[in-house]
Amino acid sequence: MSADKPFTKDHMDRCLKELAREFRKKSKFPVEIILVGGASILINYGFREMTYDMDAIIHSSYEMKDTINTVGDKLGLPTGWLNTDFTKTSSYTPRLVQYSKYYKTFSNFMQIRTVTSEYLVAVKLMAGRQYKNDLSDIVGILIEQEEQGDPLSLDRIKKAVVDLYDSYDRIPENSRTLIESIYEKDDMGTFYQYYRELERENKNILPVFQDDDPNVLKEDNLADVLKAARAKQLK
């Protein structure tokens, strides 16, 4: 799910603060939310200023879903502005809870955790979507980890993949090719710009293709669909 308008880090914090206030009125028990994807990028890194996705792993009672809708109506947010769609994808694993990192507690009742560094790279590699920000996010994370004095080696990333998904071979072949080729590059900044442009092009191509072939895009056939979409565009 993607919101109609993007979230900045400050806007996201305001929404989460309001969510905690409302949830405390409805529940006797504290809640833990683990933010993944673009939300984790915003919290932990500076190379992106906004995200259209607020994907999460939510451990809570049924009151949380109702509270999300209440806050969405109050703040003018789209339905499902905070959602658990991620848990239905191949990138999800319950082990992410184990490797998550504390971010903030709102209203002394709602703890927010995120996924960061090599584990966020592992999640992005498993997704490997060439029309979202997965590829450029991977490069962006590597650049900022280097700048922060905590560079991610390829072995460290491979270990994170194994920790989450049991085997390095579980991630898509194009993702393995990408991450291994990155470490052969001297200028990761240029690599980042290349993938950002590629993702923008693919994002523009897909809607046109899907107008002609609705419901064709699946999680496991993205590379083939993009190839077909590009071929159709060249005709």
Sequence and secondary structure as in RCSB ss.txt:
>XXXX:A:sequence
MSADKPFTKDHMDRCLKELAREFRKKSKFPVEIILVGGASILINYGFREMTYDMDAIIHSSYEMKDTINTVGDKL
GLPTGWLNTDFTKTSSYTPRLVQYSKYYKTFSNFMQIRTVTSEYLVAVKLMAGRQYKNDLSDIVGILIEQEEQGD
PLSLDRIKKAVVDLYDSYDRIPENSRTLIESIYEKDDMGTFYQYYRELERENKNILPVFQDDDPNVLKEDNLADV
LKAARAKQLK
>XXXX:A:secstr
   SS B HHHHHHHHHHHHHHHHHH SS EEEEE HHHHHHHH SS S BS  BEEEE  THHHHHHHHHHHHH
T  TTSSB GGGGSTT  GGGGTT EEEEEETTTEEEEE  HHHHHHHHHHH  TTTTHHHHHHHHHHHHHHTT 
   HHHHHHHHHHHHS GGGS HHHHHHHHHHTT S HHHHHHHHHHHHHHHHHHHHHHHHHSTT   TTSHHHH
HHHHHHHHH 
